[in-house]
């Protein structure tokens, strides 16, 4: 079975403009301005991760990644899987890249080869990565994900210590970061985000008690960056907001995507005429 990506299909990208009836226009400058605005909301020492998963939400991951890289205020790129990260590396992107989702055992050697940071979501992740990193004689850089209440991938607080014991014994894994993900940070009337922050902070205390230090902590997505300053920690992850998607009343966020089309037909019809789709 052969997989084809949209960018690999010539008739999508290589058509002459006059042959196209409808098209998307992406404003990379608007994306850059949105990142700059989001950076202004956090302390100067707080790092910025630009999330470019799912082809940068349809905006073009390679182009957006280079824009983020060029404006010099983005510290990390976030992707969903190892395939997305590999494409960016092969395109010449040099910023640190974190795979926010799970990485399967057979994909770990790609992460190590291309200097891609992966997410630890289970005890078995640590075992597999330690084995492969040892074989390749490469130090693996990881971020530990805490399931603070989202209920998806991540290490539950009650399972944290057994993973820390294994990480502490590791000679080939470097803990670069610790993070969590909010379930409903866009809901300002909910206190669940506060509960998740408390759970996350308690886990951070335990991690430090095991002797780990100098790692990056991050929890805030776009909505949390905008409305919950106590969630900013060492780094914020900017997804939808950097593309201008979010609160329509926020005049600082610029739309970066426009759908345009040629007018096909204009005509007058008598009153009462039937109209189809």
Buried (B, 14 or more C-beta within 10 A) or exposed (E): EEEEEEEEEEEEEEEEEEEEEEEEEBBBEBBBBBBBBBBEBBEEEBBBBBBBBBBBBEBBBBBBBBBBBEBEBBBBBBBBBBEBBBBBBEEEBEBBBBBBBBBEEEBBBBBBEBEBBBBBBBBEBBEBBBEBBBEBEBEBBBBBBBBBBBEEBBBBBEEBBEBBEBBEEBEBBEBBBBBBBBBBBBEEEEEBBEEBBEBBBBBBEEBEEBEBEEBBBBBBBBBBBBBBEEBBBBBBBBBBBBBBBBBEEEEBBBEBBEEEEEEEEEEEEEEEEEEEE
